[in-house]
């Protein structure tokens, strides 16, 4: 049986994952309207991944005897100042999600819910990958400056494949 405190923080995480999915969908749409096909495809892939994360938590809560709540999702921003800014916003969001996952780990230990502690480790690893991926993209953007975004846009999907993302 899932402890109520764990059920509560996991329901909060469901909302955060849902918001992340909406945020990435908004970023994808913005990039697509600016002609950045590669960047938009990267964010569409991120959107899909965040939906999968949300569903993973929903299923876990319900399987452990809790009740996963499908949250109301706030509308994310629809405009961004540029390619670098959209990825900076992405990194900032991933860092917030990492902090939230780490908080859940701490609560699991305090509540001695070792089953959820073990299960949540997948998300700990995932967040390490997410932050590293976006930081790598920002590093590349810093290298090119305001230079050739055409080639960056063309190559970004290859960066997901190289990092093992699907």
C-alpha positions, 0 to 999 in steps of 0.5 A: 500500500502506498503511504498517503504522503508518497501518494500526494507528492507523486500526484504533484509530480504527475502535474509537473510531468504534465506541465513539462509535456505542455511546455515542450509542446509549446516550444516545439510549436514555437520552433516550427513556426520559426522554420526550425524543423529539427529543433521542433522535432527535438521538442516534439520528441521531448513532449512525448517522453514527458507524457510517458513519464506522467503515465509511468507515475499514474500507473505506479500510484494506481498499482500501489493502491493509491489514486492518481489524479489527472491534473489541470495543466497551466498554459506554458509560455507560447513565445520565446526570445530565440533558440538559445533562450528556449533551451535555457528555459528547458534546462531551467525546467529540467533542473526544477524537475530534478529538484522535485524528484530528489525531494521525493527520494528524501520523502521516501527515505523519511517514510521508509517506503523503500519500494517507491525509493527503488522505483523512483531511481529510474527518474533520478537517472532520467533527470541526469540524462535530461539535464546533460542533454540540454546542457550539451545543446547549450554548449553547442549553441555557445560555440556557434554564437549567433552563427549558423543556426541552419546547420545546428537545426539540421543536426539536432536530431542526430544529437538525440540519437548519439546520446541514446535517446529515442 
